[in-house]
């Protein structure tokens, strides 16, 4: 599966040919996770509405929830102004984080407004 050339031309990839992808829950607005996409992962996501990412450690594509059942149905995909990050607005089924939590940001708070 190949990415639309007009979209591909707008992407600013890192040295590994990847763009950052942020998954945000559509209903709550929670930022769920960050992963990486190559052109094929983005093309598959756009075609299937199943969040598809590129695993740097395994050097292969993976569909979120394919083995865990914690799926992401993609409602909208946006490209940021610099072309180096995509935002996926998703319906999350189950945990988004590989640790089993709802989001990857359920843990360490480094700064908070104490008002």
N, C-alpha and C positions, 0 to 999 in steps of 0.2 A: 504494500500500500504506500502510495507516495503523497506527500504534502502538496497542496495547491502551490504552484510557483509564486503566486502573488503574496501568499502568507510567508512562504519560506524566505522570500527576499526581504521581508521586514524584520526577521529574527536576527538578534545579535547573540550568537552562541559563544560559550566559553571555549577555552583551548581544546576541550574534549568534544566539542560539537554539541553541547547541551545547553538548554535554557532551564532556569528555575521555574518550578510550578508550585503555586500555592493553592491548596484546597480550602475553601471556605464553605461552611454549612449554610445553605440557602435560608432555612427557617430561622435559625438563631443568630446568624452572623458570626458564629465562632470560627476563628481561624483554626483549622484542623491539623494540617501538616504541610510540610514542604518536601518536595521530591524533585527529581530531574526528568526532563523529557528530551528525546532526540526528535528528529523530524518524523520518524515513523510512529513514535508514541503519540505525538500530537495529531498526526493524521488519523490514527486509529481512534483516538479519543473523540475527534470531531465526527468521524463516521459512525461510531457505535454508541456514543454517549456513555461508555464505560471508561472510567478514569484509567488510563494506561500510562505507565511510567517506565523509565530506563533505570535499571539497577546498575550502579557503578561497580559494586562488589561482584556481582554475578555476570556483568557485561551482557545483559539481556533485558528484553522487555518483560514487564509484569503488569497484569491487570489487577487493580486493587480489589481484594476480596476473593480472588480466584481460588485461593486455598483456604483462607480464613473464614470466608463468608461475610466479611466486613466490607461490603461493597460501597462504591460511590457512583451514583447515577448523576451524570453531568447535565445540568440545565443550561449553563451558559459558560462560554470561554471568552476571556478578555485578554488583550495584549497590552502591556503597560506602555507608557509614552516613549521609553527607551528601546523597546523591543527585546529586552533581555529577561522578562518575566511574564509568565501567563498566570492568570487567575481563573480557577475553576470554581463555579458556584454549584455545589453538589447537594444531593440528599445522601446523608451518611447512614448506612445500616451497620450497627455495631460500633466497635471502637475504631478510631482512625489511626491511632498510634500503635506501633509495633509492640509497645509495652503493655497494651491492653486498656489504655485510658482513652477517654473520649477525644482529647486533642493531645498533640505533642507539647502543648504549652500548659499542661496541668501541674507542672512541677515547680521549678525554681523561679521565684519572683525576685528579680534583681533590683527593681525600683518600683515603688508604688506611691500614689498620692494618698496621704493619710488624712484627708479631709473628711 
